[in-house]
Amino acid sequence: MGNHFPPREAVERLRREYPIGARVELVSMDDPYNRKLKPGDQGTVILVDDAGTVFVTWDCGSGLGVVYGVDRIKKL
């Protein structure tokens, strides 16, 4: 099992682009557990962890994180 974390520079870039409190919109999510979120849903960033996952409190009530290199969001 290898280290699948993105480079530190990529995580720092994400933290600058998506600071806590930033409003975002979901572009796409590849998550088999996603039952609520759909493209266009909006939410507020609460954390970017060391793995580059952007945690969002979605307006629809979901708490799913946005996985680095897999899912896509855009800043509003």
PDB file of N, H, CA, C and O in Angstrom:
ATOM      1  N   MET A   1       0.856  -1.189   0.000  1.00  0.00           N
ATOM      2  CA  MET A   1       0.000   0.000   0.000  1.00  0.00           C
ATOM      3  C   MET A   1       0.893   1.240   0.000  1.00  0.00           C
ATOM      4  O   MET A   1       1.672   1.450   0.929  1.00  0.00           O
ATOM      5  N   GLY A   2       0.776   2.048  -1.031  1.00  0.00           N
ATOM      6  H   GLY A   2       0.142   1.878  -1.786  1.00  0.00           H
ATOM      7  CA  GLY A   2       1.643   3.210  -1.177  1.00  0.00           C
ATOM      8  C   GLY A   2       1.021   4.472  -0.606  1.00  0.00           C
ATOM      9  O   GLY A   2      -0.116   4.480  -0.137  1.00  0.00           O
ATOM     10  N   ASN A   3       1.795   5.519  -0.662  1.00  0.00           N
ATOM     11  H   ASN A   3       2.719   5.513  -1.043  1.00  0.00           H
ATOM     12  CA  ASN A   3       1.332   6.821  -0.214  1.00  0.00           C
ATOM     13  C   ASN A   3       0.593   7.487  -1.371  1.00  0.00           C
ATOM     14  O   ASN A   3       1.189   7.797  -2.403  1.00  0.00           O
ATOM     15  N   HIS A   4      -0.702   7.703  -1.193  1.00  0.00           N
ATOM     16  H   HIS A   4      -1.186   7.451  -0.355  1.00  0.00           H
ATOM     17  CA  HIS A   4      -1.520   8.288  -2.249  1.00  0.00           C
ATOM     18  C   HIS A   4      -1.828   9.759  -1.987  1.00  0.00           C
ATOM     19  O   HIS A   4      -2.706  10.342  -2.624  1.00  0.00           O
ATOM     20  N   PHE A   5      -1.094  10.355  -1.042  1.00  0.00           N
ATOM     21  H   PHE A   5      -0.380   9.881  -0.525  1.00  0.00           H
ATOM     22  CA  PHE A   5      -1.321  11.758  -0.745  1.00  0.00           C
ATOM     23  C   PHE A   5      -0.747  12.611  -1.873  1.00  0.00           C
ATOM     24  O   PHE A   5       0.289  12.271  -2.444  1.00  0.00           O
ATOM     25  N   PRO A   6      -1.419  13.717  -2.196  1.00  0.00           N
ATOM     26  CA  PRO A   6      -0.857  14.629  -3.194  1.00  0.00           C
ATOM     27  C   PRO A   6       0.360  15.338  -2.608  1.00  0.00           C
ATOM     28  O   PRO A   6       0.540  15.352  -1.390  1.00  0.00           O
ATOM     29  N   PRO A   7       1.190  15.925  -3.458  1.00  0.00           N
ATOM     30  CA  PRO A   7       2.341  16.687  -2.951  1.00  0.00           C
ATOM     31  C   PRO A   7       1.884  17.820  -2.034  1.00  0.00           C
ATOM     32  O   PRO A   7       0.798  18.375  -2.204  1.00  0.00           O
ATOM     33  N   ARG A   8       2.723  18.150  -1.070  1.00  0.00           N
ATOM     34  H   ARG A   8       3.605  17.700  -0.931  1.00  0.00           H
ATOM     35  CA  ARG A   8       2.399  19.217  -0.107  1.00  0.00           C
ATOM     36  C   ARG A   8       2.038  20.517  -0.827  1.00  0.00           C
ATOM     37  O   ARG A   8       1.140  21.241  -0.397  1.00  0.00           O
ATOM     38  N   GLU A   9       2.746  20.811  -1.931  1.00  0.00           N
ATOM     39  H   GLU A   9       3.475  20.223  -2.281  1.00  0.00           H
ATOM     40  CA  GLU A   9       2.476  22.054  -2.672  1.00  0.00           C
ATOM     41  C   GLU A   9       1.045  22.060  -3.219  1.00  0.00           C
ATOM     42  O   GLU A   9       0.391  23.103  -3.237  1.00  0.00           O
ATOM     43  N   ALA A  10       0.563  20.904  -3.662  1.00  0.00           N
ATOM     44  H   ALA A  10       1.094  20.056  -3.647  1.00  0.00           H
ATOM     45  CA  ALA A  10      -0.801  20.807  -4.190  1.00  0.00           C
ATOM     46  C   ALA A  10      -1.820  21.045  -3.078  1.00  0.00           C
ATOM     47  O   ALA A  10      -2.830  21.717  -3.292  1.00  0.00           O
ATOM     48  N   VAL A  11      -1.556  20.495  -1.889  1.00  0.00           N
ATOM     49  H   VAL A  11      -0.736  19.949  -1.716  1.00  0.00           H
ATOM     50  CA  VAL A  11      -2.467  20.687  -0.753  1.00  0.00           C
ATOM     51  C   VAL A  11      -2.486  22.161  -0.353  1.00  0.00           C
ATOM     52  O   VAL A  11      -3.552  22.720  -0.097  1.00  0.00           O
ATOM     53  N   GLU A  12      -1.320  22.789  -0.299  1.00  0.00           N
ATOM     54  H   GLU A  12      -0.454  22.335  -0.508  1.00  0.00           H
ATOM     55  CA  GLU A  12      -1.267  24.214   0.054  1.00  0.00           C
ATOM     56  C   GLU A  12      -2.002  25.065  -0.983  1.00  0.00           C
ATOM     57  O   GLU A  12      -2.672  26.033  -0.623  1.00  0.00           O
ATOM     58  N   ARG A  13      -1.883  24.716  -2.258  1.00  0.00           N
ATOM     59  H   ARG A  13      -1.339  23.930  -2.551  1.00  0.00           H
ATOM     60  CA  ARG A  13      -2.605  25.430  -3.308  1.00  0.00           C
ATOM     61  C   ARG A  13      -4.115  25.289  -3.107  1.00  0.00           C
ATOM     62  O   ARG A  13      -4.857  26.263  -3.241  1.00  0.00           O
ATOM     63  N   LEU A  14      -4.570  24.068  -2.784  1.00  0.00           N
ATOM     64  H   LEU A  14      -3.968  23.277  -2.675  1.00  0.00           H
ATOM     65  CA  LEU A  14      -5.992  23.852  -2.508  1.00  0.00           C
ATOM     66  C   LEU A  14      -6.459  24.699  -1.329  1.00  0.00           C
ATOM     67  O   LEU A  14      -7.541  25.286  -1.365  1.00  0.00           O
ATOM     68  N   ARG A  15      -5.639  24.757  -0.292  1.00  0.00           N
ATOM     69  H   ARG A  15      -4.761  24.280  -0.263  1.00  0.00           H
ATOM     70  CA  ARG A  15      -6.020  25.544   0.898  1.00  0.00           C
ATOM     71  C   ARG A  15      -6.117  27.036   0.585  1.00  0.00           C
ATOM     72  O   ARG A  15      -6.948  27.742   1.157  1.00  0.00           O
ATOM     73  N   ARG A  16      -5.263  27.514  -0.323  1.00  0.00           N
ATOM     74  H   ARG A  16      -4.588  26.941  -0.787  1.00  0.00           H
ATOM     75  CA  ARG A  16      -5.360  28.921  -0.740  1.00  0.00           C
ATOM     76  C   ARG A  16      -6.586  29.150  -1.615  1.00  0.00           C
ATOM     77  O   ARG A  16      -7.275  30.161  -1.483  1.00  0.00           O
ATOM     78  N   GLU A  17      -6.853  28.192  -2.520  1.00  0.00           N
ATOM     79  H   GLU A  17      -6.293  27.370  -2.628  1.00  0.00           H
ATOM     80  CA  GLU A  17      -7.971  28.336  -3.444  1.00  0.00           C
ATOM     81  C   GLU A  17      -9.323  28.161  -2.757  1.00  0.00           C
ATOM     82  O   GLU A  17     -10.302  28.820  -3.107  1.00  0.00           O
ATOM     83  N   TYR A  18      -9.359  27.258  -1.768  1.00  0.00           N
ATOM     84  H   TYR A  18      -8.564  26.722  -1.483  1.00  0.00           H
ATOM     85  CA  TYR A  18     -10.618  26.952  -1.068  1.00  0.00           C
ATOM     86  C   TYR A  18     -10.448  27.162   0.435  1.00  0.00           C
ATOM     87  O   TYR A  18     -10.442  26.194   1.197  1.00  0.00           O
ATOM     88  N   PRO A  19     -10.309  28.425   0.872  1.00  0.00           N
ATOM     89  CA  PRO A  19     -10.152  28.689   2.313  1.00  0.00           C
ATOM     90  C   PRO A  19     -11.442  28.367   3.071  1.00  0.00           C
ATOM     91  O   PRO A  19     -12.520  28.305   2.481  1.00  0.00           O
ATOM     92  N   ILE A  20     -11.318  28.165   4.367  1.00  0.00           N
ATOM     93  H   ILE A  20     -10.442  28.216   4.846  1.00  0.00           H
ATOM     94  CA  ILE A  20     -12.484  27.923   5.207  1.00  0.00           C
ATOM     95  C   ILE A  20     -13.471  29.063   5.002  1.00  0.00           C
ATOM     96  O   ILE A  20     -13.100  30.236   5.038  1.00  0.00           O
ATOM     97  N   GLY A  21     -14.715  28.705   4.790  1.00  0.00           N
ATOM     98  H   GLY A  21     -15.016  27.752   4.761  1.00  0.00           H
ATOM     99  CA  GLY A  21     -15.768  29.693   4.569  1.00  0.00           C
ATOM    100  C   GLY A  21     -16.060  29.973   3.106  1.00  0.00           C
ATOM    101  O   GLY A  21     -17.059  30.619   2.789  1.00  0.00           O
ATOM    102  N   ALA A  22     -15.190  29.490   2.196  1.00  0.00           N
ATOM    103  H   ALA A  22     -14.378  28.966   2.454  1.00  0.00           H
ATOM    104  CA  ALA A  22     -15.419  29.718   0.763  1.00  0.00           C
ATOM    105  C   ALA A  22     -16.674  28.978   0.315  1.00  0.00           C
ATOM    106  O   ALA A  22     -16.963  27.877   0.782  1.00  0.00           O
ATOM    107  N   ARG A  23     -17.399  29.594  -0.584  1.00  0.00           N
ATOM    108  H   ARG A  23     -17.164  30.488  -0.964  1.00  0.00           H
ATOM    109  CA  ARG A  23     -18.586  28.958  -1.168  1.00  0.00           C
ATOM    110  C   ARG A  23     -18.165  28.252  -2.442  1.00  0.00           C
ATOM    111  O   ARG A  23     -17.424  28.803  -3.256  1.00  0.00           O
ATOM    112  N   VAL A  24     -18.645  27.021  -2.608  1.00  0.00           N
ATOM    113  H   VAL A  24     -19.246  26.573  -1.947  1.00  0.00           H
ATOM    114  CA  VAL A  24     -18.275  26.208  -3.763  1.00  0.00           C
ATOM    115  C   VAL A  24     -19.512  25.565  -4.379  1.00  0.00           C
ATOM    116  O   VAL A  24     -20.573  25.476  -3.760  1.00  0.00           O
ATOM    117  N   GLU A  25     -19.335  25.118  -5.627  1.00  0.00           N
ATOM    118  H   GLU A  25     -18.473  25.190  -6.130  1.00  0.00           H
ATOM    119  CA  GLU A  25     -20.392  24.407  -6.355  1.00  0.00           C
ATOM    120  C   GLU A  25     -19.821  23.089  -6.855  1.00  0.00           C
ATOM    121  O   GLU A  25     -18.698  23.044  -7.357  1.00  0.00           O
ATOM    122  N   LEU A  26     -20.584  22.031  -6.721  1.00  0.00           N
ATOM    123  H   LEU A  26     -21.497  22.068  -6.313  1.00  0.00           H
ATOM    124  CA  LEU A  26     -20.151  20.726  -7.195  1.00  0.00           C
ATOM    125  C   LEU A  26     -20.232  20.660  -8.712  1.00  0.00           C
ATOM    126  O   LEU A  26     -21.263  20.980  -9.304  1.00  0.00           O
ATOM    127  N   VAL A  27     -19.130  20.240  -9.338  1.00  0.00           N
ATOM    128  H   VAL A  27     -18.293  19.980  -8.857  1.00  0.00           H
ATOM    129  CA  VAL A  27     -19.087  20.031 -10.780  1.00  0.00           C
ATOM    130  C   VAL A  27     -19.330  18.547 -11.069  1.00  0.00           C
ATOM    131  O   VAL A  27     -20.165  18.194 -11.902  1.00  0.00           O
ATOM    132  N   SER A  28     -18.578  17.676 -10.362  1.00  0.00           N
ATOM    133  H   SER A  28     -17.899  17.962  -9.686  1.00  0.00           H
ATOM    134  CA  SER A  28     -18.781  16.230 -10.521  1.00  0.00           C
ATOM    135  C   SER A  28     -18.253  15.501  -9.295  1.00  0.00           C
ATOM    136  O   SER A  28     -17.333  15.971  -8.627  1.00  0.00           O
ATOM    137  N   MET A  29     -18.850  14.337  -9.005  1.00  0.00           N
ATOM    138  H   MET A  29     -19.598  13.955  -9.547  1.00  0.00           H
ATOM    139  CA  MET A  29     -18.419  13.512  -7.884  1.00  0.00           C
ATOM    140  C   MET A  29     -18.547  12.058  -8.274  1.00  0.00           C
ATOM    141  O   MET A  29     -19.595  11.617  -8.746  1.00  0.00           O
ATOM    142  N   ASP A  30     -17.460  11.308  -8.072  1.00  0.00           N
ATOM    143  H   ASP A  30     -16.608  11.666  -7.688  1.00  0.00           H
ATOM    144  CA  ASP A  30     -17.441   9.881  -8.360  1.00  0.00           C
ATOM    145  C   ASP A  30     -17.402   9.146  -7.025  1.00  0.00           C
ATOM    146  O   ASP A  30     -16.339   8.713  -6.579  1.00  0.00           O
ATOM    147  N   ASP A  31     -18.561   9.007  -6.391  1.00  0.00           N
ATOM    148  H   ASP A  31     -19.424   9.358  -6.753  1.00  0.00           H
ATOM    149  CA  ASP A  31     -18.644   8.404  -5.065  1.00  0.00           C
ATOM    150  C   ASP A  31     -19.859   7.488  -5.004  1.00  0.00           C
ATOM    151  O   ASP A  31     -20.988   7.964  -5.119  1.00  0.00           O
ATOM    152  N   PRO A  32     -19.652   6.166  -4.822  1.00  0.00           N
ATOM    153  CA  PRO A  32     -20.778   5.237  -4.794  1.00  0.00           C
ATOM    154  C   PRO A  32     -21.710   5.454  -3.599  1.00  0.00           C
ATOM    155  O   PRO A  32     -22.845   4.979  -3.605  1.00  0.00           O
ATOM    156  N   TYR A  33     -21.235   6.170  -2.576  1.00  0.00           N
ATOM    157  H   TYR A  33     -20.313   6.556  -2.571  1.00  0.00           H
ATOM    158  CA  TYR A  33     -22.065   6.419  -1.391  1.00  0.00           C
ATOM    159  C   TYR A  33     -22.869   7.704  -1.493  1.00  0.00           C
ATOM    160  O   TYR A  33     -23.681   8.005  -0.618  1.00  0.00           O
ATOM    161  N   ASN A  34     -22.643   8.463  -2.560  1.00  0.00           N
ATOM    162  H   ASN A  34     -21.983   8.219  -3.271  1.00  0.00           H
ATOM    163  CA  ASN A  34     -23.350   9.729  -2.745  1.00  0.00           C
ATOM    164  C   ASN A  34     -24.796   9.460  -3.108  1.00  0.00           C
ATOM    165  O   ASN A  34     -25.089   8.904  -4.167  1.00  0.00           O
ATOM    166  N   ARG A  35     -25.690   9.853  -2.233  1.00  0.00           N
ATOM    167  H   ARG A  35     -25.452  10.305  -1.373  1.00  0.00           H
ATOM    168  CA  ARG A  35     -27.130   9.689  -2.482  1.00  0.00           C
ATOM    169  C   ARG A  35     -27.843  11.037  -2.601  1.00  0.00           C
ATOM    170  O   ARG A  35     -28.983  11.095  -3.061  1.00  0.00           O
ATOM    171  N   LYS A  36     -27.173  12.126  -2.186  1.00  0.00           N
ATOM    172  H   LYS A  36     -26.247  12.079  -1.812  1.00  0.00           H
ATOM    173  CA  LYS A  36     -27.820  13.435  -2.129  1.00  0.00           C
ATOM    174  C   LYS A  36     -27.282  14.429  -3.144  1.00  0.00           C
ATOM    175  O   LYS A  36     -28.046  15.160  -3.774  1.00  0.00           O
ATOM    176  N   LEU A  37     -25.961  14.452  -3.302  1.00  0.00           N
ATOM    177  H   LEU A  37     -25.340  13.857  -2.791  1.00  0.00           H
ATOM    178  CA  LEU A  37     -25.336  15.513  -4.090  1.00  0.00           C
ATOM    179  C   LEU A  37     -25.475  15.301  -5.585  1.00  0.00           C
ATOM    180  O   LEU A  37     -25.419  14.180  -6.092  1.00  0.00           O
ATOM    181  N   LYS A  38     -25.658  16.421  -6.272  1.00  0.00           N
ATOM    182  H   LYS A  38     -25.704  17.331  -5.860  1.00  0.00           H
ATOM    183  CA  LYS A  38     -25.700  16.390  -7.735  1.00  0.00           C
ATOM    184  C   LYS A  38     -24.978  17.638  -8.245  1.00  0.00           C
ATOM    185  O   LYS A  38     -24.872  18.628  -7.522  1.00  0.00           O
ATOM    186  N   PRO A  39     -24.484  17.599  -9.480  1.00  0.00           N
ATOM    187  CA  PRO A  39     -23.818  18.782 -10.023  1.00  0.00           C
ATOM    188  C   PRO A  39     -24.699  20.024  -9.871  1.00  0.00           C
ATOM    189  O   PRO A  39     -25.905  19.981 -10.116  1.00  0.00           O
ATOM    190  N   GLY A  40     -24.081  21.118  -9.465  1.00  0.00           N
ATOM    191  H   GLY A  40     -23.102  21.154  -9.266  1.00  0.00           H
ATOM    192  CA  GLY A  40     -24.800  22.370  -9.241  1.00  0.00           C
ATOM    193  C   GLY A  40     -25.088  22.623  -7.773  1.00  0.00           C
ATOM    194  O   GLY A  40     -25.364  23.759  -7.390  1.00  0.00           O
ATOM    195  N   ASP A  41     -25.030  21.571  -6.928  1.00  0.00           N
ATOM    196  H   ASP A  41     -24.805  20.647  -7.239  1.00  0.00           H
ATOM    197  CA  ASP A  41     -25.244  21.781  -5.496  1.00  0.00           C
ATOM    198  C   ASP A  41     -24.141  22.666  -4.940  1.00  0.00           C
ATOM    199  O   ASP A  41     -23.006  22.634  -5.415  1.00  0.00           O
ATOM    200  N   GLN A  42     -24.489  23.468  -3.914  1.00  0.00           N
ATOM    201  H   GLN A  42     -25.411  23.494  -3.528  1.00  0.00           H
ATOM    202  CA  GLN A  42     -23.553  24.422  -3.346  1.00  0.00           C
ATOM    203  C   GLN A  42     -23.360  24.169  -1.864  1.00  0.00           C
ATOM    204  O   GLN A  42     -24.207  23.580  -1.193  1.00  0.00           O
ATOM    205  N   GLY A  43     -22.211  24.635  -1.369  1.00  0.00           N
ATOM    206  H   GLY A  43     -21.522  25.114  -1.914  1.00  0.00           H
ATOM    207  CA  GLY A  43     -21.913  24.474   0.046  1.00  0.00           C
ATOM    208  C   GLY A  43     -20.769  25.371   0.471  1.00  0.00           C
ATOM    209  O   GLY A  43     -20.266  26.185  -0.303  1.00  0.00           O
ATOM    210  N   THR A  44     -20.364  25.198   1.750  1.00  0.00           N
ATOM    211  H   THR A  44     -20.773  24.537   2.379  1.00  0.00           H
ATOM    212  CA  THR A  44     -19.334  26.027   2.362  1.00  0.00           C
ATOM    213  C   THR A  44     -18.176  25.141   2.817  1.00  0.00           C
ATOM    214  O   THR A  44     -18.386  24.131   3.489  1.00  0.00           O
ATOM    215  N   VAL A  45     -16.957  25.525   2.449  1.00  0.00           N
ATOM    216  H   VAL A  45     -16.787  26.346   1.904  1.00  0.00           H
ATOM    217  CA  VAL A  45     -15.762  24.777   2.829  1.00  0.00           C
ATOM    218  C   VAL A  45     -15.542  24.899   4.333  1.00  0.00           C
ATOM    219  O   VAL A  45     -15.616  25.992   4.895  1.00  0.00           O
ATOM    220  N   ILE A  46     -15.265  23.737   4.994  1.00  0.00           N
ATOM    221  H   ILE A  46     -15.206  22.849   4.537  1.00  0.00           H
ATOM    222  CA  ILE A  46     -14.958  23.756   6.422  1.00  0.00           C
ATOM    223  C   ILE A  46     -13.527  23.303   6.716  1.00  0.00           C
ATOM    224  O   ILE A  46     -13.011  23.557   7.805  1.00  0.00           O
ATOM    225  N   LEU A  47     -12.874  22.624   5.740  1.00  0.00           N
ATOM    226  H   LEU A  47     -13.293  22.418   4.856  1.00  0.00           H
ATOM    227  CA  LEU A  47     -11.527  22.117   5.981  1.00  0.00           C
ATOM    228  C   LEU A  47     -10.945  21.552   4.694  1.00  0.00           C
ATOM    229  O   LEU A  47     -11.670  20.988   3.874  1.00  0.00           O
ATOM    230  N   VAL A  48      -9.624  21.705   4.516  1.00  0.00           N
ATOM    231  H   VAL A  48      -9.036  22.163   5.182  1.00  0.00           H
ATOM    232  CA  VAL A  48      -8.884  20.947   3.511  1.00  0.00           C
ATOM    233  C   VAL A  48      -7.843  20.147   4.295  1.00  0.00           C
ATOM    234  O   VAL A  48      -6.953  20.726   4.917  1.00  0.00           O
ATOM    235  N   ASP A  49      -7.955  18.806   4.267  1.00  0.00           N
ATOM    236  H   ASP A  49      -8.678  18.335   3.762  1.00  0.00           H
ATOM    237  CA  ASP A  49      -7.039  17.988   5.066  1.00  0.00           C
ATOM    238  C   ASP A  49      -5.731  17.719   4.333  1.00  0.00           C
ATOM    239  O   ASP A  49      -5.545  18.158   3.199  1.00  0.00           O
ATOM    240  N   ASP A  50      -4.824  16.991   4.991  1.00  0.00           N
ATOM    241  H   ASP A  50      -4.976  16.634   5.913  1.00  0.00           H
ATOM    242  CA  ASP A  50      -3.491  16.736   4.432  1.00  0.00           C
ATOM    243  C   ASP A  50      -3.516  15.834   3.207  1.00  0.00           C
ATOM    244  O   ASP A  50      -2.532  15.761   2.471  1.00  0.00           O
ATOM    245  N   ALA A  51      -4.643  15.141   2.979  1.00  0.00           N
ATOM    246  H   ALA A  51      -5.442  15.201   3.577  1.00  0.00           H
ATOM    247  CA  ALA A  51      -4.788  14.297   1.788  1.00  0.00           C
ATOM    248  C   ALA A  51      -5.365  15.086   0.616  1.00  0.00           C
ATOM    249  O   ALA A  51      -5.553  14.540  -0.471  1.00  0.00           O
ATOM    250  N   GLY A  52      -5.649  16.386   0.840  1.00  0.00           N
ATOM    251  H   GLY A  52      -5.497  16.829   1.723  1.00  0.00           H
ATOM    252  CA  GLY A  52      -6.211  17.218  -0.218  1.00  0.00           C
ATOM    253  C   GLY A  52      -7.710  17.094  -0.355  1.00  0.00           C
ATOM    254  O   GLY A  52      -8.287  17.606  -1.315  1.00  0.00           O
ATOM    255  N   THR A  53      -8.360  16.419   0.595  1.00  0.00           N
ATOM    256  H   THR A  53      -7.892  16.004   1.375  1.00  0.00           H
ATOM    257  CA  THR A  53      -9.825  16.326   0.564  1.00  0.00           C
ATOM    258  C   THR A  53     -10.404  17.645   1.061  1.00  0.00           C
ATOM    259  O   THR A  53     -10.038  18.131   2.131  1.00  0.00           O
ATOM    260  N   VAL A  54     -11.313  18.217   0.273  1.00  0.00           N
ATOM    261  H   VAL A  54     -11.610  17.821  -0.596  1.00  0.00           H
ATOM    262  CA  VAL A  54     -11.986  19.454   0.653  1.00  0.00           C
ATOM    263  C   VAL A  54     -13.301  19.057   1.314  1.00  0.00           C
ATOM    264  O   VAL A  54     -14.188  18.504   0.665  1.00  0.00           O
ATOM    265  N   PHE A  55     -13.420  19.342   2.607  1.00  0.00           N
ATOM    266  H   PHE A  55     -12.699  19.791   3.134  1.00  0.00           H
ATOM    267  CA  PHE A  55     -14.646  19.030   3.334  1.00  0.00           C
ATOM    268  C   PHE A  55     -15.587  20.218   3.242  1.00  0.00           C
ATOM    269  O   PHE A  55     -15.211  21.363   3.495  1.00  0.00           O
ATOM    270  N   VAL A  56     -16.823  19.906   2.872  1.00  0.00           N
ATOM    271  H   VAL A  56     -17.128  18.976   2.666  1.00  0.00           H
ATOM    272  CA  VAL A  56     -17.832  20.933   2.594  1.00  0.00           C
ATOM    273  C   VAL A  56     -19.098  20.615   3.380  1.00  0.00           C
ATOM    274  O   VAL A  56     -19.521  19.461   3.449  1.00  0.00           O
ATOM    275  N   THR A  57     -19.699  21.638   3.968  1.00  0.00           N
ATOM    276  H   THR A  57     -19.356  22.576   3.912  1.00  0.00           H
ATOM    277  CA  THR A  57     -21.039  21.511   4.517  1.00  0.00           C
ATOM    278  C   THR A  57     -21.966  21.914   3.378  1.00  0.00           C
ATOM    279  O   THR A  57     -22.136  23.097   3.083  1.00  0.00           O
ATOM    280  N   TRP A  58     -22.557  20.915   2.748  1.00  0.00           N
ATOM    281  H   TRP A  58     -22.419  19.954   2.987  1.00  0.00           H
ATOM    282  CA  TRP A  58     -23.414  21.159   1.586  1.00  0.00           C
ATOM    283  C   TRP A  58     -24.770  21.676   2.032  1.00  0.00           C
ATOM    284  O   TRP A  58     -25.301  21.239   3.053  1.00  0.00           O
ATOM    285  N   ASP A  59     -25.334  22.607   1.266  1.00  0.00           N
ATOM    286  H   ASP A  59     -24.903  22.962   0.437  1.00  0.00           H
ATOM    287  CA  ASP A  59     -26.629  23.199   1.595  1.00  0.00           C
ATOM    288  C   ASP A  59     -27.741  22.149   1.663  1.00  0.00           C
ATOM    289  O   ASP A  59     -28.734  22.348   2.363  1.00  0.00           O
ATOM    290  N   CYS A  60     -27.585  21.033   0.944  1.00  0.00           N
ATOM    291  H   CYS A  60     -26.778  20.871   0.375  1.00  0.00           H
ATOM    292  CA  CYS A  60     -28.601  19.978   0.932  1.00  0.00           C
ATOM    293  C   CYS A  60     -28.512  19.072   2.159  1.00  0.00           C
ATOM    294  O   CYS A  60     -29.350  18.190   2.343  1.00  0.00           O
ATOM    295  N   GLY A  61     -27.488  19.292   3.003  1.00  0.00           N
ATOM    296  H   GLY A  61     -26.807  20.009   2.853  1.00  0.00           H
ATOM    297  CA  GLY A  61     -27.354  18.511   4.223  1.00  0.00           C
ATOM    298  C   GLY A  61     -26.279  17.441   4.186  1.00  0.00           C
ATOM    299  O   GLY A  61     -25.981  16.837   5.216  1.00  0.00           O
ATOM    300  N   SER A  62     -25.693  17.193   3.029  1.00  0.00           N
ATOM    301  H   SER A  62     -25.935  17.683   2.192  1.00  0.00           H
ATOM    302  CA  SER A  62     -24.636  16.193   2.917  1.00  0.00           C
ATOM    303  C   SER A  62     -23.339  16.721   3.531  1.00  0.00           C
ATOM    304  O   SER A  62     -23.121  17.931   3.596  1.00  0.00           O
ATOM    305  N   GLY A  63     -22.490  15.809   3.977  1.00  0.00           N
ATOM    306  H   GLY A  63     -22.668  14.826   3.925  1.00  0.00           H
ATOM    307  CA  GLY A  63     -21.197  16.181   4.509  1.00  0.00           C
ATOM    308  C   GLY A  63     -20.054  15.511   3.768  1.00  0.00           C
ATOM    309  O   GLY A  63     -18.930  15.470   4.268  1.00  0.00           O
ATOM    310  N   LEU A  64     -20.329  14.982   2.574  1.00  0.00           N
ATOM    311  H   LEU A  64     -21.242  15.014   2.168  1.00  0.00           H
ATOM    312  CA  LEU A  64     -19.282  14.274   1.835  1.00  0.00           C
ATOM    313  C   LEU A  64     -18.153  15.217   1.429  1.00  0.00           C
ATOM    314  O   LEU A  64     -18.383  16.357   1.027  1.00  0.00           O
ATOM    315  N   GLY A  65     -16.926  14.706   1.548  1.00  0.00           N
ATOM    316  H   GLY A  65     -16.739  13.780   1.875  1.00  0.00           H
ATOM    317  CA  GLY A  65     -15.749  15.468   1.138  1.00  0.00           C
ATOM    318  C   GLY A  65     -15.489  15.314  -0.350  1.00  0.00           C
ATOM    319  O   GLY A  65     -15.910  14.342  -0.977  1.00  0.00           O
ATOM    320  N   VAL A  66     -14.787  16.291  -0.898  1.00  0.00           N
ATOM    321  H   VAL A  66     -14.445  17.080  -0.388  1.00  0.00           H
ATOM    322  CA  VAL A  66     -14.422  16.307  -2.310  1.00  0.00           C
ATOM    323  C   VAL A  66     -13.002  15.753  -2.418  1.00  0.00           C
ATOM    324  O   VAL A  66     -12.061  16.370  -1.920  1.00  0.00           O
ATOM    325  N   VAL A  67     -12.839  14.602  -3.061  1.00  0.00           N
ATOM    326  H   VAL A  67     -13.604  14.101  -3.466  1.00  0.00           H
ATOM    327  CA  VAL A  67     -11.562  13.891  -3.097  1.00  0.00           C
ATOM    328  C   VAL A  67     -10.638  14.475  -4.166  1.00  0.00           C
ATOM    329  O   VAL A  67     -11.027  14.656  -5.320  1.00  0.00           O
ATOM    330  N   TYR A  68      -9.402  14.764  -3.747  1.00  0.00           N
ATOM    331  H   TYR A  68      -9.086  14.617  -2.810  1.00  0.00           H
ATOM    332  CA  TYR A  68      -8.399  15.329  -4.640  1.00  0.00           C
ATOM    333  C   TYR A  68      -8.170  14.404  -5.829  1.00  0.00           C
ATOM    334  O   TYR A  68      -7.963  13.202  -5.662  1.00  0.00           O
ATOM    335  N   GLY A  69      -8.209  14.975  -7.028  1.00  0.00           N
ATOM    336  H   GLY A  69      -8.378  15.951  -7.164  1.00  0.00           H
ATOM    337  CA  GLY A  69      -7.927  14.218  -8.236  1.00  0.00           C
ATOM    338  C   GLY A  69      -9.062  13.344  -8.740  1.00  0.00           C
ATOM    339  O   GLY A  69      -8.929  12.689  -9.774  1.00  0.00           O
ATOM    340  N   VAL A  70     -10.181  13.326  -8.018  1.00  0.00           N
ATOM    341  H   VAL A  70     -10.289  13.857  -7.178  1.00  0.00           H
ATOM    342  CA  VAL A  70     -11.316  12.474  -8.411  1.00  0.00           C
ATOM    343  C   VAL A  70     -12.564  13.316  -8.644  1.00  0.00           C
ATOM    344  O   VAL A  70     -13.163  13.277  -9.719  1.00  0.00           O
ATOM    345  N   ASP A  71     -12.948  14.081  -7.617  1.00  0.00           N
ATOM    346  H   ASP A  71     -12.461  14.113  -6.744  1.00  0.00           H
ATOM    347  CA  ASP A  71     -14.151  14.907  -7.680  1.00  0.00           C
ATOM    348  C   ASP A  71     -13.766  16.330  -8.090  1.00  0.00           C
ATOM    349  O   ASP A  71     -12.602  16.721  -8.000  1.00  0.00           O
ATOM    350  N   ARG A  72     -14.764  17.096  -8.542  1.00  0.00           N
ATOM    351  H   ARG A  72     -15.709  16.779  -8.615  1.00  0.00           H
ATOM    352  CA  ARG A  72     -14.480  18.466  -8.992  1.00  0.00           C
ATOM    353  C   ARG A  72     -15.479  19.454  -8.404  1.00  0.00           C
ATOM    354  O   ARG A  72     -16.685  19.207  -8.380  1.00  0.00           O
ATOM    355  N   ILE A  73     -14.944  20.583  -7.929  1.00  0.00           N
ATOM    356  H   ILE A  73     -13.965  20.783  -7.948  1.00  0.00           H
ATOM    357  CA  ILE A  73     -15.763  21.697  -7.469  1.00  0.00           C
ATOM    358  C   ILE A  73     -15.231  22.965  -8.095  1.00  0.00           C
ATOM    359  O   ILE A  73     -14.126  22.997  -8.637  1.00  0.00           O
ATOM    360  N   LYS A  74     -16.044  24.019  -8.011  1.00  0.00           N
ATOM    361  H   LYS A  74     -16.942  23.992  -7.571  1.00  0.00           H
ATOM    362  CA  LYS A  74     -15.550  25.340  -8.419  1.00  0.00           C
ATOM    363  C   LYS A  74     -15.966  26.340  -7.369  1.00  0.00           C
ATOM    364  O   LYS A  74     -17.006  26.206  -6.723  1.00  0.00           O
ATOM    365  N   LYS A  75     -15.119  27.355  -7.214  1.00  0.00           N
ATOM    366  H   LYS A  75     -14.274  27.463  -7.739  1.00  0.00           H
ATOM    367  CA  LYS A  75     -15.372  28.403  -6.231  1.00  0.00           C
ATOM    368  C   LYS A  75     -16.399  29.371  -6.791  1.00  0.00           C
ATOM    369  O   LYS A  75     -16.382  29.702  -7.976  1.00  0.00           O
ATOM    370  N   LEU A  76     -17.284  29.815  -5.929  1.00  0.00           N
ATOM    371  H   LEU A  76     -17.298  29.546  -4.966  1.00  0.00           H
ATOM    372  CA  LEU A  76     -18.307  30.780  -6.353  1.00  0.00           C
ATOM    373  C   LEU A  76     -17.864  32.196  -6.046  1.00  0.00           C
ATOM    374  O   LEU A  76     -18.594  33.146  -6.330  1.00  0.00           O
TER     375      LEU A  76
END
